[in-house]
Amino acid sequence: MNDTPNRPPDDAPNPDNPATAASEPAPSTALERDLADMKDRLLRTLAEMENLRKRTEREVTDARIYGISAFARDIVTVADNMHRAMAALDDELRAKADAGVKALLDGVELTERELLNVLEKHGVKQLDPLGQKFDPNRHQAMYEVEDPSVPAGSVVQVVQSGYLIGDRVLRPALVAVSKGGPKAAPAPAEPPANDNSGIS
């Protein structure tokens, strides 16, 4: 019979030795750390998915509104050509034209109006800057006109119409700008808000 007592192996952790107990984490601490890590990953993934959803919605909206930009830019040149054709005929020529030619001219005018209506239905609006203050974001100045009767920097002639698509400029308006007149009046300042803090 063996009188030697049962000894644990040399590599087994000794609960009485504090160095051994500190080196191995308790099972609950490791689980808590894993749980916190998984929660952090889940929150990050949810945030990324929400950002992706918002970005996709924005891209879909932009594609719906601005996806026809190239096509619309080509179509507005057709509207320009129709407008130029009608502007080439002065009132005297129209008055002398026979009934068939007048009907043709009326048809071209109706077609031009319908084209502009269809463009507007799809979010493309014609700019009408005549008399407005020159805006370099929407207008392109072709030349200046000496006119002391209007404020300097006002649009006095539209050489070519501009167009907006949504809230972006599809094509800037080509304009003539006045010079020599009085400076344009600044926008009126808003009255200060009433401060009722001293009223009881």
C-alpha contacts under 8 A as a table, 3 or more apart, distances in Angstrom:
res1	aa1	res2	aa2	distance
8	P	12	A	6.60
9	P	12	A	5.57
13	P	20	T	6.03
13	P	21	A	7.40
14	N	17	N	5.34
14	N	20	T	6.42
14	N	21	A	7.41
15	P	18	P	7.20
15	P	20	T	7.25
15	P	21	A	6.22
17	N	20	T	5.62
17	N	21	A	6.57
18	P	21	A	5.07
18	P	22	A	6.14
19	A	22	A	5.36
19	A	23	S	6.43
20	T	23	S	5.39
20	T	24	E	6.99
21	A	24	E	5.93
21	A	25	P	7.87
22	A	25	P	6.87
25	P	29	T	6.41
25	P	30	A	6.46
26	A	29	T	5.41
26	A	30	A	6.60
27	P	30	A	5.35
27	P	31	L	6.33
28	S	31	L	5.11
28	S	32	E	6.12
29	T	32	E	5.09
29	T	33	R	6.19
30	A	33	R	5.12
30	A	34	D	6.17
31	L	34	D	5.02
31	L	35	L	6.02
32	E	35	L	4.99
32	E	36	A	6.11
33	R	36	A	5.13
33	R	37	D	6.14
34	D	37	D	5.05
34	D	38	M	6.15
35	L	38	M	5.09
35	L	39	K	6.13
36	A	39	K	5.07
36	A	40	D	6.16
37	D	40	D	5.13
37	D	41	R	6.24
38	M	41	R	5.06
38	M	42	L	6.07
39	K	42	L	5.03
39	K	43	L	6.13
40	D	43	L	5.20
40	D	44	R	6.17
41	R	44	R	5.13
41	R	45	T	6.09
42	L	45	T	5.09
42	L	46	L	6.12
43	L	46	L	5.08
43	L	47	A	6.14
44	R	47	A	5.10
44	R	48	E	6.14
45	T	48	E	5.05
45	T	49	M	6.11
46	L	49	M	5.06
46	L	50	E	6.18
47	A	50	E	5.12
47	A	51	N	6.20
48	E	51	N	5.12
48	E	52	L	6.08
49	M	52	L	4.98
49	M	53	R	6.10
50	E	53	R	5.04
50	E	54	K	6.26
51	N	54	K	5.20
51	N	55	R	6.07
52	L	55	R	5.08
52	L	56	T	5.99
53	R	56	T	5.14
53	R	57	E	6.17
54	K	57	E	5.11
54	K	58	R	6.19
55	R	58	R	5.09
55	R	59	E	6.13
56	T	59	E	5.03
56	T	60	V	6.06
57	E	60	V	5.14
57	E	61	T	6.16
58	R	61	T	5.14
58	R	62	D	6.10
59	E	62	D	5.04
59	E	63	A	5.98
60	V	63	A	5.05
60	V	64	R	6.13
61	T	64	R	5.11
61	T	65	I	6.20
62	D	65	I	5.17
62	D	66	Y	5.51
62	D	67	G	7.10
63	A	66	Y	5.33
63	A	67	G	4.55
64	R	67	G	5.65
64	R	68	I	7.89
65	I	68	I	7.27
65	I	123	G	7.15
65	I	165	I	7.50
65	I	166	G	6.44
66	Y	69	S	5.36
66	Y	165	I	6.85
66	Y	166	G	7.30
67	G	70	A	7.71
68	I	71	F	5.25
68	I	72	A	5.85
69	S	72	A	5.06
69	S	73	R	5.99
69	S	165	I	7.32
69	S	170	L	6.93
70	A	73	R	5.13
70	A	74	D	6.46
71	F	74	D	5.25
71	F	75	I	6.27
72	A	75	I	4.95
72	A	76	V	6.14
72	A	119	L	7.60
72	A	124	V	7.49
73	R	76	V	5.46
73	R	77	T	6.89
73	R	170	L	6.75
73	R	171	R	7.35
74	D	77	T	5.51
74	D	78	V	7.07
75	I	78	V	5.14
75	I	79	A	6.63
76	V	79	A	4.86
76	V	80	D	6.17
77	T	80	D	4.86
77	T	81	N	6.24
78	V	81	N	5.13
78	V	82	M	6.31
79	A	82	M	5.14
79	A	83	H	6.16
79	A	112	E	6.30
79	A	115	L	7.07
79	A	116	L	7.47
80	D	83	H	5.06
80	D	84	R	6.13
80	D	160	Q	7.65
80	D	161	S	7.80
81	N	84	R	5.06
81	N	85	A	6.13
82	M	85	A	5.12
82	M	86	M	6.34
82	M	108	V	7.36
82	M	112	E	6.45
83	H	86	M	5.21
83	H	87	A	6.08
83	H	112	E	7.27
84	R	87	A	4.96
84	R	88	A	6.11
85	A	88	A	5.31
85	A	89	L	7.24
86	M	89	L	5.74
86	M	105	L	7.51
86	M	108	V	7.84
86	M	109	E	7.42
87	A	90	D	6.86
89	L	93	L	6.12
89	L	94	R	6.71
90	D	93	L	5.56
90	D	94	R	6.47
91	D	94	R	5.04
91	D	95	A	6.10
92	E	95	A	5.10
92	E	96	K	6.34
93	L	96	K	5.19
93	L	97	A	6.12
94	R	97	A	5.14
94	R	102	K	6.89
97	A	100	G	7.97
97	A	101	V	5.86
97	A	102	K	6.17
98	D	101	V	5.53
98	D	102	K	6.26
99	A	102	K	5.09
99	A	103	A	6.15
100	G	103	A	5.17
100	G	104	L	6.32
101	V	104	L	4.96
101	V	105	L	6.20
102	K	105	L	5.05
102	K	106	D	6.12
103	A	106	D	5.07
103	A	107	G	6.13
104	L	107	G	5.04
104	L	108	V	6.29
105	L	108	V	5.11
105	L	109	E	6.23
106	D	109	E	5.11
106	D	110	L	6.17
107	G	110	L	5.09
107	G	111	T	6.10
108	V	111	T	4.99
108	V	112	E	6.15
109	E	112	E	5.10
109	E	113	R	6.27
110	L	113	R	5.12
110	L	114	E	6.08
111	T	114	E	5.03
111	T	115	L	6.04
112	E	115	L	5.09
112	E	116	L	6.36
113	R	116	L	5.19
113	R	117	N	6.20
114	E	117	N	4.95
114	E	118	V	6.13
115	L	118	V	5.17
115	L	119	L	6.22
116	L	119	L	5.07
116	L	120	E	6.15
116	L	125	K	7.90
116	L	126	Q	7.79
117	N	120	E	5.08
117	N	121	K	6.12
118	V	121	K	4.96
118	V	122	H	6.49
119	L	122	H	5.23
119	L	123	G	6.49
119	L	124	V	5.01
119	L	125	K	6.89
120	E	123	G	4.99
120	E	124	V	4.65
120	E	125	K	5.08
120	E	126	Q	7.87
121	K	124	V	7.26
123	G	164	L	7.90
123	G	165	I	5.50
123	G	166	G	5.56
124	V	163	Y	6.51
124	V	164	L	5.54
124	V	165	I	4.45
124	V	166	G	6.74
125	K	163	Y	5.45
125	K	164	L	5.18
125	K	165	I	6.45
126	Q	161	S	6.76
126	Q	162	G	5.92
126	Q	163	Y	4.45
126	Q	164	L	6.45
127	L	161	S	6.26
127	L	162	G	5.01
127	L	163	Y	5.28
127	L	164	L	6.92
127	L	173	A	6.98
128	D	161	S	7.11
128	D	162	G	7.58
129	P	132	Q	5.28
129	P	133	K	7.87
129	P	134	F	7.97
129	P	155	V	6.53
129	P	158	V	7.39
129	P	173	A	7.78
130	L	155	V	5.30
130	L	156	V	5.88
130	L	157	Q	6.20
130	L	158	V	6.44
131	G	154	S	5.95
131	G	155	V	5.14
131	G	156	V	5.85
132	Q	154	S	5.63
132	Q	155	V	5.59
133	K	153	G	5.94
133	K	154	S	4.43
133	K	155	V	6.08
133	K	184	A	7.84
134	F	139	H	6.64
134	F	153	G	5.63
134	F	154	S	5.44
134	F	155	V	5.74
134	F	177	V	7.01
135	D	138	R	5.53
135	D	139	H	5.58
136	P	139	H	5.11
136	P	140	Q	6.26
136	P	141	A	7.96
137	N	169	V	7.91
137	N	172	P	7.70
138	R	162	G	7.62
138	R	169	V	6.42
138	R	171	R	7.93
138	R	172	P	5.01
138	R	173	A	6.55
139	H	162	G	7.46
139	H	172	P	4.88
139	H	173	A	4.69
139	H	174	L	6.04
139	H	175	V	6.62
140	Q	172	P	6.01
140	Q	173	A	5.90
140	Q	174	L	4.89
140	Q	175	V	6.07
141	A	144	E	7.63
141	A	174	L	5.96
141	A	175	V	5.03
141	A	176	A	5.70
141	A	177	V	6.45
142	M	174	L	6.20
142	M	175	V	5.73
142	M	176	A	5.64
142	M	177	V	7.90
143	Y	175	V	7.44
143	Y	176	A	5.12
143	Y	177	V	6.47
144	E	176	A	5.50
144	E	177	V	4.76
144	E	178	S	5.54
144	E	179	K	6.36
145	V	156	V	7.75
145	V	176	A	6.60
145	V	177	V	5.97
145	V	178	S	4.75
145	V	179	K	5.95
146	E	178	S	5.83
146	E	179	K	5.04
146	E	180	G	5.67
146	E	181	G	7.87
147	D	150	V	6.18
147	D	178	S	5.81
147	D	179	K	6.01
147	D	180	G	5.90
147	D	181	G	6.04
148	P	151	P	7.18
148	P	152	A	7.73
148	P	179	K	7.07
148	P	180	G	5.04
148	P	181	G	3.68
148	P	182	P	6.97
149	S	181	G	5.90
150	V	154	S	7.07
150	V	178	S	7.10
150	V	181	G	5.47
150	V	182	P	7.05
151	P	154	S	5.99
151	P	178	S	7.16
151	P	179	K	7.48
151	P	180	G	7.83
151	P	181	G	4.79
151	P	182	P	4.78
151	P	183	K	5.34
151	P	184	A	4.99
152	A	177	V	7.66
152	A	178	S	5.18
152	A	179	K	4.50
152	A	180	G	5.93
152	A	181	G	4.82
152	A	182	P	5.81
152	A	183	K	5.30
152	A	184	A	6.18
153	G	177	V	5.63
153	G	178	S	5.33
153	G	179	K	6.19
153	G	183	K	7.69
153	G	184	A	7.17
154	S	177	V	5.48
154	S	178	S	5.37
154	S	179	K	7.98
154	S	184	A	7.90
155	V	158	V	7.38
155	V	175	V	6.37
155	V	176	A	5.86
155	V	177	V	4.67
155	V	178	S	6.39
156	V	175	V	7.49
156	V	176	A	5.79
156	V	177	V	5.72
156	V	178	S	6.12
157	Q	175	V	5.63
157	Q	176	A	5.01
157	Q	177	V	7.23
158	V	161	S	6.50
158	V	173	A	7.05
158	V	174	L	6.10
158	V	175	V	4.49
158	V	176	A	6.42
159	V	173	A	7.58
159	V	174	L	5.26
159	V	175	V	5.32
159	V	176	A	7.19
160	Q	173	A	5.71
160	Q	174	L	4.97
160	Q	175	V	7.04
161	S	172	P	7.60
161	S	173	A	4.85
161	S	174	L	6.63
162	G	169	V	7.94
162	G	170	L	7.51
162	G	171	R	5.17
162	G	172	P	4.61
162	G	173	A	3.63
162	G	174	L	7.03
163	Y	169	V	6.24
163	Y	170	L	5.34
163	Y	171	R	5.21
163	Y	172	P	6.53
163	Y	173	A	7.19
164	L	167	D	6.39
164	L	168	R	5.58
164	L	169	V	4.46
164	L	170	L	4.94
164	L	171	R	6.89
165	I	168	R	5.41
165	I	169	V	6.19
165	I	170	L	5.61
169	V	172	P	6.31
178	S	181	G	7.37
195	D	198	G	7.56
196	N	199	I	5.34
197	S	200	S	7.75
